[in-house]
Amino acid sequence: MRIESDSLGEIEVPEEAYWGAQTARSLLHFPIGRDRMPLEVIRALVLVKKAAALVNQELGLLPRTLCGWIVTAADEILAGQHDDQFPLGVWQSGSGTQTNMNVNEVIANRANELAGGRRGTKTPVHPNDHVNLSQSSNDAFPSAMHMAAAIGLRERLLPALAQLCTALERKTAQFERVVKLGRTHLQDAVPMTLGQEFSGYAALLARSAERVEATVPGLTELALGGTAVGTGLNAPHGFGERAAAKLAEWTAIPFRSHPNKFVALSAHDEIVFASAALRTLAGSLIKIANDVRWLGSGPRAGLAELVLPNNEPGSSIMPGKVNPTQCEALTMVCVQVLGNDAAIALAGTQGNFELNVFKPVLIRNLLHSVELLTDACPLFAGFCIDGLEVNRRRIAKYVEEGLMLVTALSPVIGYDRAAQIARKALQDDTSLRVACLALGYLSAEEFDRLVQPERMANP
């Protein structure tokens, strides 16, 4: 162990660690659960530190040599060389101060090694005076939150959703001419095509993706330059704008300085809004996955209109059983997303005066939802949707026996007589055609001309 100090005094730090005193205190005081601060947040925060160092150098606040060591240390972290140096959990200070200092300390200690010095000496690079220069945890951490969220949504989740959308669109075309019975209230309805049904799924997902994409512009606004309460104390004029410009250049995402730093620190409606879009997406995915597993239920005693892919054995006791496991996994993911959103919605209300102090749980839950949906959607596309086949015999049987085909007769014989035909067919366990002829309302030729499922599905 080595001895390091901070404003509260001395504390032991593992000799091999790049972190310092404040990280050690956080490890001591917050050993809560196993949820570590996501590396996406760490890397975004490191980008903030790199941008800050360069801007501080440009403004004459940071010597070029110190800036160079800070930038090199930051680049090493961004390359994944020091991932094990960020051990702090989510459940810590609500401002993310401990994680901000963890990053400051790791960069400073590594920079001091690069400068020929030793870890723990805070010389020539100091974690607060140099790495945290012109910043506060209160503006650096929410900037990293926005960056991590925007990058995750744009670079991970949206491409994953596009992959699932494409799979649904392929099935829409493949099933275009498969006529089947629609269902409303879980009861038989008039004919449609399986392609029309899947077009609804594709459109539903596409619209959810549009909603997700619409949340990104708000996340591109960064709190940098606001420092402690939004006034920008100890930050030079234009610092936030200059730093945001560098971050935009490096990420190819149009990050910019938030126009009002007071709201950027005290409220996180952009995170809440993004989570709400993910909640809506989760609802869409649950609808699609549930429909697919109901349509594939069986194979003998269910609807059995679809044949689901055989991915793995479904039972340890029933030989030959296959289950809709991709549907189950996806819907479980979506239930977790709904739970994450509930926590985010409540955490978003905790912006007391000049600071929201639920920042870590806000970003942890949002990134957790992004990760789960990003992983689950392509799997659902590849191992479920792509492999779906049609049970044409079962679908044709349902259409042939469908009572709501009588709807085509209403304009000719009226609603009441058409309903009488449907009731008689059900009671007698016979076809609509037989019931109609028995009641004498139409001839066989007239019935056949009017009741054509293909035409009913495409009026």
Backbone hydrogen bonds, N-H to C=O, Kabsch-Sander energy under -0.5 kcal/mol:
donor,donor_aa,acceptor,acceptor_aa,energy
2,R,13,V,-3.1
4,E,2,R,-0.6
4,E,11,I,-2.6
6,D,9,G,-2.2
9,G,6,D,-1.5
11,I,4,E,-2.7
13,V,2,R,-2.8
17,A,14,P,-1.6
24,A,20,G,-2.1
25,R,21,A,-2.3
26,S,22,Q,-1.8
27,L,23,T,-2.4
28,L,24,A,-1.6
29,H,25,R,-2.3
30,F,26,S,-2.2
32,I,30,F,-2.2
33,G,31,P,-0.6
36,R,34,R,-1.1
37,M,88,L,-2.7
41,V,38,P,-0.9
42,I,38,P,-1.7
43,R,39,L,-3.0
44,A,40,E,-1.8
45,L,41,V,-2.6
46,V,42,I,-2.4
47,L,43,R,-2.2
48,V,44,A,-1.9
49,K,45,L,-2.1
50,K,46,V,-2.5
51,A,47,L,-2.7
52,A,48,V,-2.7
53,A,49,K,-2.4
54,L,50,K,-2.0
55,V,51,A,-2.5
56,N,52,A,-3.0
57,Q,53,A,-2.2
58,E,54,L,-2.4
59,L,55,V,-2.1
60,G,57,Q,-1.8
61,L,56,N,-3.0
62,L,56,N,-1.1
67,C,63,P,-2.5
68,G,64,R,-2.4
69,W,65,T,-1.9
70,I,66,L,-2.3
71,V,67,C,-2.8
72,T,68,G,-2.2
73,A,69,W,-2.4
74,A,70,I,-2.5
75,D,71,V,-2.6
76,E,72,T,-1.9
77,I,73,A,-1.8
78,L,74,A,-2.5
79,A,75,D,-1.4
80,G,77,I,-1.9
81,Q,76,E,-2.2
83,D,80,G,-0.6
85,Q,82,H,-2.1
86,F,83,D,-1.1
90,V,35,D,-2.8
92,Q,90,V,-1.6
96,G,93,S,-1.8
100,N,96,G,-2.4
101,M,97,T,-2.6
102,N,98,Q,-2.3
103,V,99,T,-2.3
104,N,100,N,-2.3
105,E,101,M,-3.1
106,V,102,N,-2.4
107,I,103,V,-2.4
108,A,104,N,-2.5
109,N,105,E,-3.0
110,R,106,V,-2.4
111,A,107,I,-2.7
112,N,108,A,-2.5
113,E,109,N,-1.7
114,L,110,R,-2.3
115,A,111,A,-1.6
116,G,113,E,-1.8
117,G,112,N,-3.4
121,T,118,R,-1.2
126,H,124,P,-0.6
130,H,126,H,-1.8
131,V,126,H,-1.9
132,N,127,P,-0.9
133,L,130,H,-0.8
135,Q,132,N,-1.9
139,D,136,S,-1.3
140,A,136,S,-2.9
141,F,137,S,-2.0
143,S,139,D,-1.1
144,A,140,A,-2.1
145,M,141,F,-2.3
146,H,142,P,-2.3
147,M,143,S,-2.3
148,A,144,A,-2.9
149,A,145,M,-2.3
150,A,146,H,-2.8
151,I,147,M,-2.7
152,G,148,A,-2.3
153,L,149,A,-2.6
154,R,150,A,-2.5
155,E,151,I,-2.7
156,R,152,G,-1.3
157,L,152,G,-2.4
158,L,153,L,-2.6
160,A,156,R,-1.6
161,L,157,L,-2.6
162,A,158,L,-2.2
163,Q,159,P,-1.8
164,L,160,A,-1.6
165,C,161,L,-2.8
166,T,162,A,-2.3
167,A,163,Q,-1.7
168,L,164,L,-2.2
169,E,165,C,-2.3
170,R,166,T,-2.2
171,K,167,A,-1.8
172,T,168,L,-2.0
173,A,169,E,-1.9
174,Q,170,R,-2.4
175,F,171,K,-2.5
176,E,173,A,-1.2
178,V,175,F,-1.5
179,V,177,R,-1.0
180,K,192,M,-3.3
182,G,190,V,-2.2
184,T,187,Q,-2.0
187,Q,184,T,-2.3
189,A,182,G,-2.4
192,M,180,K,-2.6
194,L,178,V,-3.0
195,G,175,F,-2.0
197,E,193,T,-1.9
198,F,194,L,-2.3
199,S,195,G,-2.0
200,G,196,Q,-1.5
201,Y,197,E,-1.2
202,A,198,F,-2.6
203,A,199,S,-2.5
204,L,200,G,-2.4
205,L,201,Y,-2.4
206,A,202,A,-2.4
207,R,203,A,-2.4
208,S,204,L,-1.8
209,A,205,L,-2.5
210,E,206,A,-1.9
211,R,207,R,-1.9
212,V,208,S,-2.2
213,E,209,A,-2.6
214,A,210,E,-1.9
215,T,211,R,-0.6
215,T,212,V,-1.5
216,V,213,E,-1.2
219,L,215,T,-1.1
219,L,216,V,-0.6
220,T,216,V,-0.9
220,T,217,P,-0.9
221,E,218,G,-1.1
222,L,220,T,-0.6
222,L,256,R,-3.0
226,G,223,A,-1.9
229,V,226,G,-0.5
230,G,226,G,-1.9
232,G,226,G,-1.9
235,A,232,G,-2.1
239,F,236,P,-2.1
242,R,238,G,-2.4
243,A,239,F,-2.7
244,A,240,G,-2.3
245,A,241,E,-1.9
246,K,242,R,-1.6
247,L,243,A,-2.2
248,A,244,A,-2.4
249,E,245,A,-1.9
250,W,246,K,-2.4
251,T,247,L,-1.9
252,A,248,A,-1.7
253,I,248,A,-0.5
255,F,253,I,-3.1
256,R,220,T,-2.8
258,H,222,L,-3.2
264,A,260,N,-1.5
265,L,261,K,-1.4
266,S,262,F,-1.8
267,A,263,V,-1.9
271,I,268,H,-0.6
272,V,268,H,-2.0
273,F,269,D,-3.1
274,A,270,E,-2.2
275,S,271,I,-2.5
276,A,272,V,-2.2
277,A,273,F,-1.8
278,L,274,A,-1.8
279,R,275,S,-2.5
280,T,276,A,-2.3
281,L,277,A,-2.4
282,A,278,L,-2.7
283,G,279,R,-2.0
284,S,280,T,-2.0
285,L,281,L,-2.6
286,I,282,A,-2.3
287,K,283,G,-2.0
288,I,284,S,-2.2
289,A,285,L,-3.0
290,N,286,I,-2.6
291,D,287,K,-2.2
292,V,288,I,-2.4
293,R,289,A,-2.3
294,W,290,N,-2.3
295,L,291,D,-3.0
296,G,292,V,-1.6
297,S,294,W,-1.4
303,L,294,W,-0.6
304,A,297,S,-1.8
305,E,295,L,-1.8
306,L,295,L,-2.3
307,V,389,E,-3.0
308,L,306,L,-0.6
311,N,309,P,-1.2
314,G,321,K,-3.3
321,K,318,M,-1.5
325,T,323,N,-2.1
328,E,324,P,-1.9
329,A,325,T,-2.9
330,L,326,Q,-2.4
331,T,327,C,-2.3
332,M,328,E,-2.1
333,V,329,A,-2.3
334,C,330,L,-2.2
335,V,331,T,-2.1
336,Q,332,M,-2.1
337,V,333,V,-2.2
338,L,334,C,-2.2
339,G,335,V,-1.9
340,N,336,Q,-2.9
341,D,337,V,-2.5
342,A,338,L,-1.9
343,A,339,G,-1.8
344,I,340,N,-2.4
345,A,341,D,-3.1
346,L,342,A,-1.8
347,A,343,A,-2.9
348,G,344,I,-2.4
349,T,346,L,-1.5
350,Q,347,A,-1.7
352,N,350,Q,-1.3
352,N,355,L,-0.7
355,L,352,N,-1.7
356,N,265,L,-2.0
357,V,350,Q,-1.4
357,V,355,L,-0.5
359,K,94,G,-2.1
362,L,358,F,-1.9
363,I,359,K,-2.3
364,R,360,P,-2.5
365,N,361,V,-2.2
366,L,362,L,-1.8
367,L,363,I,-2.6
368,H,364,R,-2.1
369,S,365,N,-2.3
370,V,366,L,-2.4
371,E,367,L,-2.6
372,L,368,H,-2.5
373,L,369,S,-2.4
374,T,370,V,-2.5
375,D,371,E,-2.1
376,A,372,L,-2.6
377,C,373,L,-2.2
379,L,375,D,-1.0
380,F,376,A,-2.6
381,A,377,C,-2.2
382,G,378,P,-2.9
383,F,379,L,-3.0
384,C,380,F,-0.9
385,I,380,F,-2.3
386,D,381,A,-2.8
388,L,385,I,-1.5
389,E,307,V,-1.9
391,N,305,E,-2.9
392,R,390,V,-1.2
395,I,391,N,-2.3
396,A,392,R,-2.6
397,K,393,R,-1.9
398,Y,394,R,-2.1
399,V,395,I,-2.2
400,E,396,A,-2.6
401,E,397,K,-1.9
402,G,398,Y,-0.6
402,G,399,V,-1.0
405,L,402,G,-0.7
406,V,403,L,-1.7
407,T,404,M,-1.7
408,A,405,L,-1.7
409,L,406,V,-2.0
410,S,406,V,-0.6
410,S,407,T,-0.9
412,V,409,L,-1.5
413,I,409,L,-2.8
414,G,409,L,-0.6
414,G,410,S,-2.0
418,A,414,G,-1.9
419,A,415,Y,-2.6
420,Q,416,D,-2.0
421,I,417,R,-2.0
422,A,418,A,-2.0
423,R,419,A,-2.5
424,K,420,Q,-2.3
425,A,421,I,-2.6
426,L,422,A,-2.1
427,Q,423,R,-2.8
428,D,424,K,-2.8
429,D,425,A,-0.6
430,T,425,A,-2.3
435,A,431,S,-2.3
436,C,432,L,-3.0
437,L,433,R,-2.3
438,A,434,V,-2.3
439,L,435,A,-1.9
440,G,436,C,-0.9
441,Y,436,C,-1.5
442,L,436,C,-0.5
447,F,443,S,-2.6
448,D,444,A,-2.4
449,R,445,E,-1.8
450,L,446,E,-1.9
451,V,447,F,-2.9
452,Q,450,L,-1.2
455,R,452,Q,-0.7
456,M,452,Q,-2.3
457,A,453,P,-2.1
458,N,454,E,-0.8
